[in-house]
Amino acid sequence: MDTGSFSAADRLERLPVSGYHRIIFIIIALAFFFDSMDLAMMTFLLGSIKTEFGLSSAEAGLLASSSFFGMVLGASLSGLLADRFGRKPVFQWSIVLWGLASYLCSTAQTVESLTLFRILLGVGMGMEFPIAQSMLSELIPAQRRGRYIALMDGFWPLGFVAAGVLSYFLLPLIGWRDIFLVLAVPAVFVLAIRFFIPESPRWLEQAGRHEAADKVLCAIEDRVRASLGGGVLPAPVRLPRVITPPGNFLSALGQIWSPLYRQRTMMIWSLWFFALLGFYGLTSWLSALLQQSGFAVTQSVYYTVLISLGGIPGFLMAAWLVERWGRKPVCVVTLLGGAVMAFLYGQSAVFGGNVALLIGSGLLMQFFLFGMWAVLYTYTPELYPTSARATGSGFASAIGRVGSLLGPLITGLVFPVTGQGGVFALGALCFAIAAGVVWRFGMETRGRTLEELTEAESMG
């Protein structure tokens, strides 16, 4: 059948989800996993670094926040670059950058140089996160898109747990510098991306590169056909067409603030800011707060890893529910559940450091919060058209990283005044505000193609 007259969306959406889609998913998700390990590692190393350099709580908070400052820069820049020059090259260079920065962290002899290298690491990670969600959302058909992106985000709690396990066994043996050196090794993973991940046909078509888009689409169709054992693929069905002429470097930024997308942008920016302010204000300090409450270093790392295990069933449940309930209700429920459990976790210190309350509320807190992450990464790229998807995702992530930057800083300032109970009550308030914003202003995107969502005229 001649498919030349059909759009990239027509041809991609009719494809059955196959082994080829799963290979793409695994490669992108593993890159996400290694990135998450590097980001999460500061949670487990902050106590040791704080002790070695003799840092105050405020200084330690500044160091913990440094990578998020870099992420603000990386996320803002990567979306604009990816919408202008393509998803694949920006994705590749982001991985190279964070691998190099992780190596440099292993060489740091002063807290100033470590802070600088963590900022550079943040730039690479900030570039990678929004591009990963944009790439996957544009390659996976609508009926499975939410589940796959939610599962991709699940590699973040896996990365968090892996970072904890790695630090638990290696920190006493090799110290925090060599752990950063170990984390630099996965950057060679970029070679797999170069060979196996295609450029987004949706982006190529939108950029006016129709021959390149057709070539990539034919290759995808051939690989899907082969992974299904041969035979005839379903015929393309014409979907709503959204034609946006290629613009200049900043045109996508103007598009996300156009009348059609303005409310979506304000909603998703508020969600990212408050959710990440609460999340990183708490999790960046989990191990260090336990140490300051009297737990030994290895014991605090052990409890932090144990608590983080709650995130695994959390993201699996969210990945199932986003296609059953929808993005909006799952987002609200996970945020409110996280708020309640964060408050209770903070009270464990008030009740004499009750370990049972600490572990139980901590497990449930991470269950809800990592479920929230799964919805967040699913929801964001669905709100914008191909011409501005990476920019919309990148700037939402950047605003979230401002919250990430402020969270550990605020925690370092608030903890000496209010103690652990006040810190976690503040985090709970952030999650409740984020839930209220989504409930009032969020739109539902479940089961709709990206092109249908582009044509939507309201937030309802």
N, C-alpha and C positions, 0 to 999 in steps of 0.2 A: 504493500500500500504506500502511495506517495504521501509522505508526511511533511513535505516542504512548505505547504500552505498553512500548517498549524503552528501555533506559538509554542514557546518553550514550556509554558504552564500546561497547555493542552497535552503535550507529549509526556511531561513528567508526572502529572497527576493521574494518568491512566495506568501507570506501571504498577504491577503488583510489588509489594515489599518483598525483597529477595535477599539472597545471600550477599549480593553485591552491595545493597544498601547497608547491610549489617557490617560489612568490612569497612565501609566509609565511616559508619558510626563508631566502630571500635577504634579506628585510627584517631579520629577527632577526640573521642572520649579519653583515650590514653594520654594524648597531649594535655587535655584538661586535667587529668589525674596528676601528672608530673608537675604541672603548674601549681596545682592546689597543694601538693606536698611542700613545695618551696615556700608558699605563702603561709601555710599552717605551721611550719616548723618553728617560727618565732614564738608561737604559743608555748612550746616545750623548751626552748632554749633561753627565753627571756630571763628566767630566774638565774641561770648560770652566768649569762652575760652581765646582768645587773650586779651580781656579786663580784665578778672579775674586775669590772671597771669602777666599782663603788658608786653606782648610780643611785640617785634619789628616785622616789616613785614618779615624780614628774618627768625626770630625765629618761627613765625607762619607758614611760608612756610616749615620749617624743620619739624614741628609737623604734618602738613598736608601730608607731604611726608613719614612719618614714616611707615604707614601701607603698602605703596607700597614697601618699603625696605623688609618688611616681605613677601610680595607677590612674590618678586623675589626668595626668598629662598623656599617658599612653592610650587610655580609653577615648579621650577627646580626639586625639590625632588619628587613631587607627580607623575610626568610623569614616571620617572624611577621606582618608587615603583609600580605604577599601571601596567606597562608593565611586571614587574617581578612577582608581587604577586596578581594581579587582580584589577579590577576597583572598585568593591563594597566595600571592606574593607577600601580602601583609601578614598573613597567618604564619608563613615560613619564617620571616625575619623576626617576628615576635618571639618565636621559640629560640632562635639563635641568640637573641639579646638576653633573654632571662637565663640561658645556660651560661653565657659569658659572665653575667653579673653574679650568679651563684658562685662561680669559681673565684671571682674577685672578693666576695664576702669571706671566703676561706683564708684570704691573705691579710685581712684587716688586723692591724695592731693597735689601732686607737678607735674609740667610739665614734669619732668624727668621720674616719674613713669608712667604718662599717655603716654608718648612717647614709653616707653618699652612695655606697654600693647597693644598699637596700632600696634607695630611691631609683637607681638604674634598674634593679630587678623589678621594681614595681612598674616601670614604664613597659618592660617586656610583657609582664603579666596583664597589665591593663590593656595592652594591644590585643592579646590573645583571646580573652574571655568574650567580648562582644562579637568578634569575627567568628569564633567557633559556633555560637548560637545562630548567627546569620547564615553561615554555610549550611548547617544542618537543616535549618528551617526551609531553605530553598531547594534542597535535594530530596527531602523525604515527603511523600504524598500526604495530603491533608488528613486522611483518615488515621494515620499513625504518627503524624508530626509531633503532637503534644507528648505522646508517650516516649518517643525516642529522645526528644530534647530534655524531658524530665529525667530520663534514665542517664543521659549524659551528665546532667548536673549531679546525679548520684555519685559520680566518680569524685566529687569534691569531698563528701564525708569519708569515702574510702581513702582518698589522699590524706585527709586529716588523721584518720586512724593509722595509716601506714607511717605518717610522719611521727606519730607518737610511739609506735612500736620501734621504729628505727632509732629514735632518740633514747628510748628506754634501754635498749641493748647496747647502743654504741656510745652514748654520751659519757658513761663512766670509763669507757675504754679509750676513746680517741679524742674526746672533747668536741666543743661546738664548731670549731673551725673546720675540722676534717669532715664533719657531717655536711656542711655546705659544699665541700669539695665533692662528696659522693652525689649530692643532688645535681651537680653540674653535668654529670655523665648522660642523663636522658636527653640532652639537647641533640644528640646524634639522631634522635627520632625524626628530625626534620627530613631526613633522607627518604623515609617511608612516605611522608606527605608529598614530597616532590613527585614520586612515581605513581602513587595510587589515588590521590585526591584530585578530582577535576576542578577546573574553574566553574563557577556557577553559571549554567546556561541562561538563567534568568537575568543575571547581571550582564553577560555578554550581549544578549538581545537588547536589553535596555540601553546599553552603550552604543548600539548601532553596529555591532560586530556580528552580523547575522550568519556569515559563513563559518566563523569560529564557533558560534553557538550551535549551528547544525552539526558540525563535526563532533563536538563534545556530546551532543544529544545522541547521535548515531552510535558513538562508542558506549555510552551508558546503556542504550537499548540493546546493543549486542551483548554486553556483559550481563545485563538482567536476563536476557533470553538464555544465555549459556548457563547461568546459575540456576535457572528453572528447568534445565534439561532440554532446551530447544523448544520448538513449536512457535505458534503465532501469538504475538502480544495483543492485548485488547486494542481496539481502534481508538485513536484520540477523539475526545469530545471537546467541542469548542466551549471555552470558558470566557467570562468577561475579560475584555482586553483593556489593559491600562497602559497607555502610551505616554511616556514622559520623555521629552527630548533630552539628550545629554546636556548637562549644564556646566558651569565652571566649578572650581574647587569648593566654593562655599554655598552653591545653590541648594544642596541637600539640607544644609542647616536652616536656610530660609523655608524650605518645604515643611520641616517638622513643626514650624511655628506658623504655618499657613492656617486659615480659618478651619479647614477640615481636620487638621491634626493638632491644633493648639491645646484643646482640652485633654486629648490623649497624652500629650507631652507633659502637661502640668500634673496629671494624675500619676504617670509612671515615674516622673522625677521625684515626686513626693514619696511615693512608695519606696523607691530605691534609697532615698536619703534616710528616712526614718528607720527602715528595716536594717540597713547596714550600720547606721549609728548605734542601734541597740545591739546588733549581733557582734560586731567587732569590738565594741566597748566592753563586752563581756568575755568573748572567747579568747581574745588576745591576752587576757589576764587570768584565764582560768587556773593555769598551773602556778603562776606567780602568786595569785591570791591564796591558793592552798598552802603554798610555802610560807606566806606571811601569817597564815592561821596556825602554823606550827607543824605542818606535815614536812617530812624529809623530801629532798629533791626527787628521788626515785619513786617515792610513794605518791607525790603530787602528780608526777607524770603518769603513773599507773592509773590513778583515779580519773585523770583527764581523758586518757585513752578509753577507759571503761565507760565513762559517760558518753563519749563520742560514738560508741557503738549504737546508741539509740538512733542515730541519724540514718543508719542503713535501712531498717524497716520503714523509717519515716519517708525517705525519698522513694522507696518502692511502692508504698501506699499512695503517695502523691502521684506517681507516674501512672497508676491505675485509675485514680479518681479524676484526674484532669480530663480523661476521655469519657468518664461516666457522669460526674457532676458538672464539670466545666471548670474553666480556669478561675473565674471570679469567686465562686463559693469556696473552693479549696484554698485559695489564697487567704481569704478572710478567716477561715477556720484555723488554718495553720498559724497565722499571726496571733490570733486570740489565744490559742492553746499555748503557744510559745510565751506569751505575756504572763499567763497564769503560772506556768511552771518556772519561769525565770524569777518571779516574785517569791515563790515557795523555796526555790534554790537559795536565794539570798537569805531567807530566814533560817536556814540550817546553821549559820554561824551564830545567830541570836540564841538558838537552843543548844548552845554548847558544842557546836560542830558535830551535831548528830550525823553519823556516817550513813545510816540507813536513809534518813531524809535527804541527805546530800546526794547519794547515788540514785535514789528513786526519782527525785524531782529533776536531777540532772539528766538522766536517761530520757525522761519524757520531754524535757526542754529541748534536747537535741533532736528528738523524734519530730517535734513540730517545726523546729527552725530549719532543719535540713529539708523537710517537706516544703516549707516556704521557699527555700532556694530553688527547688525543682520547678515550682510554679513560676517563679520570677523569671527564670531563664526561658521557660516555654512561652510565657505571655508577651514579653517585651518585643521580640522581633515580629510578632504577628500584628502589631499595631501600625506598622509603617509599610509603604510601598518599596519595591525593589530599589528604586532610585535613591531612597533615603533610609533603607533598612539598617545598614551598618552604622550610618551616622546617628540614627535614632537610638539604636541599641548602645552605641559607643558613648553618647552623651548621657543617656540614662545611667549607664554604668559609672561614668565619670562623676555625676552628681552623687551616686551612691558611695563612690570612693571618697568624696568630701566628707560624707558621714563616717566612713571607715577611718579617715584621718582624724576626725574630731573625737571619735568614740574612745580609743585608748588614751588620748590626751585628757579628756574629761574624766575618765575613770581614775587616772593617776592623780588628778586634783581632788576628786570627790571622795575617794577611798579614805584618806586620812581624816576627813571631816565626818563622814556618815558611816564608815565601815562597809562591810560587804553587803549588808541588808539594803543600804541606801543605793549602792551601785546597781544592784539587780532590780530594785524598784524603778530606777530611772530607765533601765533597759526595757522593763515591762511596759512602761508608759510609751516608749518609742514604738513598740510593736502594736500597741492598741491604737495609736494615732494612724499608723500605716494601714491597719485593718479598716478604720473608719473612712479613710480616703478611698480605698478600693470599693468598699460597699456603696459609697455615695456616687462616685464618678466613674467606676470601672465599667467596661463593656465586655460582653461575652464573645469569645472567638472560637469556641469549640466547633469542630467539624466543618469549618468554612475555609475555602482556599485563600491564599494570600491575596489573590486578585479580587475576590469577593470582599474581603475586608478593606481593601483599598478603596472600593466603590462605596463603602458605607458612609452615610451622610450624618450619622448621629452617634452618640455614645450609648444609645439604648440597646 
